[in-house]
Amino acid sequence: MIVVRGSSQFASEKVVSLTVGNFDGVHLGHRELLRRTVSRARSAEMIAVALTFSPHPIRFFSPGARFYEITTLEEKEDLVSRMGIDVLVIESFDGGIGRMWPIEFAREILSRRIRARWVTVGYDFTFGRNRTGSPAMLAEAGRELGFEVEIVPPLVRGGLIVSSTRIRDLLLGGRVREAEELLCRPYRMSGPVVTGAGRGKSLGFPTANIRFTQELVPLPGVYIVEAEIGGVLHRAVASVGFSPTFGENSLGVEVHVMDFHRDLYGEEIAVHFRDRIRDERKFKTVQELVRQIEKDVQYAREAKLTLRKEPACAERNPAAAEGSTA
C-alpha cells in the first residue's frame, strides 16, 4: 500500500474507488467500508483508495476535549493496508479543510484532486463546515460531479451499532473481550520497557514496565494479555493502575510474562488485552498481594484463550451476519 500525505499529492491514471472516514480503530464497520471499496475496485479495474484525516477532526475543533483515539496513525496505516487498499491518503485536517462547505469538499477533494468515480461511505458520514454534509448530500453532489455514492448501513452486534465510541466505552470499562470482537483483534498497547521499582522481581513475579504511547488505557485492573516480544506472542498477566498497595499514584502498565526469563529493558513490546481478571485492589500485607498474584497467574495460565494477534473475521459481508439497519 502506498501512503500519500495530502490529497494534493495524489495522482493516478486509473479510475478511483474511494472510501472516506476517520477509521479510528479500523473496526468491523470500517472493515466493511474498506472491503466494499476494494471489491468495487477489483471488479472494475479501479484503484482502491482510502481517505482519512490527521489529526482527528475532534482534536482540531475541540483541542481541550478528553478524547482518546483507539489506534495510532501508524497502526491505522497497517490495518488499512491489510484490507487490500492500494493507496491511503492522509489529509491534514486544518483550518482550510475545516472551513470548506460540503459541496466545496466534494468538488475540490473528492472530484478534482482524487478524481473518484465511486465513493463508499457509512450511514453516519458527515463532512464539510460544521459537519453539515450528509451521505444524501454527498450522493446529490456526486450526481453533479460525476461520481456514484454507496451508503453502507450500520453494522449491528449484540443489539447495538458497532462504532468507535462504543469500543472506547468498552475499553474504558475494562470490557476488553467485547471490544476485541468489534475490533476483530485484541486491543493493543505498546512501548519500550523501562526501569521500574523492581518490586515484582522481589515478590517472585518479575514485571516489565511499559512506557506506553497510547492515550486510551483500559480500566485499571488485572488482565490476561499476550506480550508480543520480537514478533512472538507469550501468555502474560498485566496490571493496569496505580499500585495502591505501595501508595503510588501514577498510572502504569506492568506485565508479568509467564515462563520468560530474559531481560527486556529497552526493548519494544506490545501488549494485547484478552480478558479482565479483577479490579485493582489495595492489600493489607505484601503476603496477601503475593497470594493474589499467584491466583491471577494460575487463572491466566488455565484460561482457554487462543494465542492470536488478529482473530479470524468472516470474509462475507458482516452486515448480513447479524443484521443491519438503514
N, C-alpha and C positions, 0 to 999 in steps of 0.2 A: 504494500500500500504506500502510496505517495502522500506526504503531508505538505500542504501548501499553507503558508502563513498569509492569509488575506485573500479575499475574492478577487482583488485587482491583479493578483499574481497568477490566477488560474487561467489556463489556456488548454483547449482540447479541440482536436479536429473531429472527434466523434460526438454524436448526439448524446445528451446527458440525461440520465435517470437520477433524480436528486431527492434526498430527504433532508429535512431541516429540523433542528431541535437542540436543546442543551444536552440531552443524553446523559444526565447525571446518574451514574450507577450502571448504565447500559443494561437495564433490567429486561424482564421478559417482554414488556410492552415496547421498549426501544428495539429489542431484537426483531420484533415483528415488522417494525418500520424498515429496519435495515434489510431484513430478509426479502421483503417485497420489492425494495429498491433494487437489490441485486438480481432478483428473479426477473424483473422487468428488463433490466439491462442485458442480461444474458439471452433473453428470448428475442430481443430486437436489435442486437449488435450495438448497444449503447455502452457508455461508460457509467459505472455506478459511483455516485459522489454523495458524500455526507457533508453538510454544512453545520458547524457548531460555533459556539462563541466563547471567548475568554477575555476578561473574566466573566463569570456568570452574571447575567443582567441584574439579578438581585443585588449583587455586590456593587454594581455601578449605581443603581438607583437608591439603594439603602446601605451605604458603606458601614454604618454603625450597627446594622442588624445582626442578631445572633443567627447565623446561617452556616450550616455545615454541609459541605459537599461530600458525596459518598465516594467519589473517585477523584484522584488527581488527574491532571491533564494527560500525564504520561500513561496512567492506567487506562484512561478513556481511549487513547490512541491505540493501545494494544488490543483492547476488547473490540473496538470497531473494526480493526484490521482482521480479526478472527472471523468476522461475519462475512468477509468477502468483498468489502468495499474497496474500490480501486483508488479513490482519492478522498482524503479527508481535508476539507478546507476549514481552517480555524480563523474565524473573523474576529478581529479585535473589537470588543464591544465598548465603544467610546461615545463621546457626545454626538459625533456625526451619525452613527448608526441609530443611537437612541432617539435622535430628533426626527428621523425620517418618518413621513407618513406611510401608511401601509402600501399605497399604490407606488410611492417612490421606492420603497424597499423591493417590491415585486418587480418593478421596471428596471431599476439600476442593478440590484444584486442578482436576483434570480434570472432575469431575462437577458440583460445586456452583458454582465460580466461572466456568469456561469453558463448562459445560453441553455437553460433547462428546457427540455421538451416534455418531461413527465416529472411531477413533483408529488411526493408522498409525505403526508403529514398526519399527526394524530388528531383525534376529535377535539382536543383542548388546546390546539396550537394557537398562540397569539403572536402578533408581530406588529412592528411599527410604533410610532409615538404613543405613549400611554397604553401600550398593548391593546390598541383599538382594532387591530386587524384580526379577523376570524378565518377559519377554514372556508366558510362560504364566501367571504370577501376575496380570499385568495383564488378560489375557483372562478369567481367572476372576473378578477384581474387576468387570470390565465387565458380566458376566452378572448380577451382583448390583446394580450401579449404573445399568444401562440404557444402556450403550454397547457397540458392537461393536469388536473389535480385529483389525486386519490386520497380520500379522507378515511383513515383507519379507525374503526370504533374502539372503545375502551376494552381492555382485557380484564376479565374478572377472575379472581382467585379467592376462595374462601368467602364468597359473597360480597367482596369489596373490590374496587378497582385497583389494579396494580399501578403504583405511582412512586416517584422518588420521595415524596412527602411521607407516604405510608411506610416506606422502607426506613427512612430516617427515624420515624417514631418507633418502629420495631427495634432498631438498634439501640436507641436511647433508652428503651425499656428493657434491654437485655434479651430480647426475643430473637436471638441470632439464628435459630433453626428456621423460623418463619421467614426471616429476611433472606436466608440462603435460598429458599425455594423461589422467591420472587426475583432474586438476582441471578439465579441459575448458577451460583457458585457461592462459596463461603465469603463473608465479609473479610477483608484483608487490611492489616496494618503492617507497616514496615519501617525499618530504620536501623541504624548501627547499634551494636551492643556497647554499652558504656559502663564504666565502673560504678557500682552501687555501694551500699553499706556493707555488703558481704555477709549479711545475716543468714541468707538461705543456705550457704555452704556450712555455716556453723550449726545450723539446725539439721543438717543431713540432706537437704534438698537444694543444691546449688541452682541459682536462677540467673538468667540473662536479663539484664535491664535494658529495655529498648527505648532509644530516643526516637520516638515515632514522629513521622512527618504529617500524618493525617490529623485533621481537626475533629472529625467525628469519632468519638470514643464511646464504645458500648457502656451501658450502665455498670458502675462499679460492682465487682463480684468476682467469683472464681469460675473459670470456663474450661471446657475441653477444647483444645486447639490443636492445630498442626503447625509445627515450626518448619518453615522451608529454609533449609541450610544448604547452600551450594546446589540448589535445584532438587534436593531430595526432601521429602516430607517425613517428619518424625512426630509421633504422638506426643503431646505435651499438655501441661496444665498452666494456665495463665491467671495471674491475679491482677485485676484492674482496680486501682483505687489508691488509697492514701496511707496504707499500713497503720491502721488505727491502734493496733496493739502496741506499737512503738511510738505513737504520738506524732506521726508525720502528717503533713497537710498539703503535700504537692502530689498531683495526680501522676501516677506512673503505671507502667505495664511491665510486669516481671513474668518470665516464662521458665518453668522447670521442664527440661526436655528429658523424657524417660530414656534410660539406658544409653545415655550420651555423656561422654566424659571429656571431650576435647574443649580446650579453652576457646571461647568465642569472642573475646574482647576485640572490638574494632571491626568485626565482620557485620555485613548487612544481612539481616534475616527478615523474613516475612512471617506474620502470624495470621493463620486462617481460623476464624472463630466458628466452631461447630456446634457447641451446646453450652448451656449455662448450668453450673452445678449448684451454686448457692449464692446468697448475699455476702457482702463484705461484713465481717464481724470483728468486734474487739474482744479479745480473750483475756481472762483474768491472769493466766500464767503462760509462760513460754511452753511449758509441757502440754498444756491444753491445746495450744496452737499446733504443736508438732503432731499430736494425735489426730487433729482435724485434717492436717495436710496429708497424713498417711491415708486417711479415708478418701480424701479428694483424689489422690493419685490412684488408689485402687479402683475407685469408681470410673475414672477416666480410662484406666487400663482395660477394664472389662466392658466398656461401652461399645455397643455394636454399631460403630460408625465406620464406613469405608473411607480409607485414605484417598482424598481426591481434592485437586485444586479447582476443578470445574465439573460439577455434576452433569450427567447427561441430560440434555433438554430435548424434548420432542422436536424433530425437524419439521413435522407437519405444522400447519397453521395453528399456533397456540390458542387463537381466539375460538377455534372450534372445539378445543379440548374441554372447556367448561362452560363456554357460552360468553357472549358479549352483548353489550347494549349500545344502541346507536344514540 
